[in-house]
Amino acid sequence: MFLVPERDRPGVQATIALQAKRIAPTGYRRFAEGPPWVRVTHTRSAPHRGPVYSLEVPGSHTVAVSGGFICKNCFPKDVSALKQLAGNSGYHFQLLTAVIEVNELQKRRTIGKLLKHLGTLAGKEIALLGVSFKPDTDDVREATSLVLAARLQGEGARVRVYDPIASENARGMLGGAEICESALDALDGADAAVLVTEWPEFRELDWSGEVKRRMKTAVLVDGRNFLADAGLEQAGFAYEGVGR
């Protein structure tokens, strides 16, 4: 709302409240059989100069925007799709190209942070905590973990992964990575760990005690800044967050 001029805010809020009453869940569920889908009943191109409203439908894990468009909030896929739509209309969307490049750069930086502390990845044991692209789902589409697992193995590392529910979905996409039954199994003897998905159970681990004793080297690259306030540096970890 801070982007909307003060004089226009009452009208925007009233429109959002009205849209919220009209929107109903589409039936999409994270663990439903088969892929979710929405049938397109009509298409129309028209100029639009007003604001675009977006509401997340409670319980449906979808986002509905003004005009009836419904999407699942999956950042890489949606940005790529928007860039493609712009290209189909003859417009080179430089901003979106840069966004995609920056998002990919973060994955390469993870490798760089590991090299900073380990010197080499050849022969190193690396634990990946989390496989799904976000917590509370087993969806591995566009998951960072798949890219990291491939690149780590390409550098000669031995990779062990753990995810509460998504590991099996990714089994055929992880190359020679070992799938573990628990986070502690993945961390046991690891030269470093990478937190990929911010599952709540990772916050509950005894990082300064059992985890540190199990790991060969106390190195953690936190791709979500999920444990930034957990005092890991004070506990003796080499902690690397994002933008830190």
Secondary structure, DSSP 8 states (H G I E B T S, - for coil): -TTS-GGGHHHHHHHHHHHHHH----S--TT-SS---------------S---EEEETTTTEEEETTS-EE---HHHHHHHHHHHHHHTT---HHHHHHHHHHHHHHHHHHHHHHHHHS--TT-EEEEE--SSSTT----TT-HHHHHHHHHHHTT-EEEEE-TTTHHHHGGGSTT-EE-SSHHHHHTT-SEEEE-S--HHHHTS-IIIIIHHHSSS-EEEETT-TTTTS-TTTTT-EEE-TT-
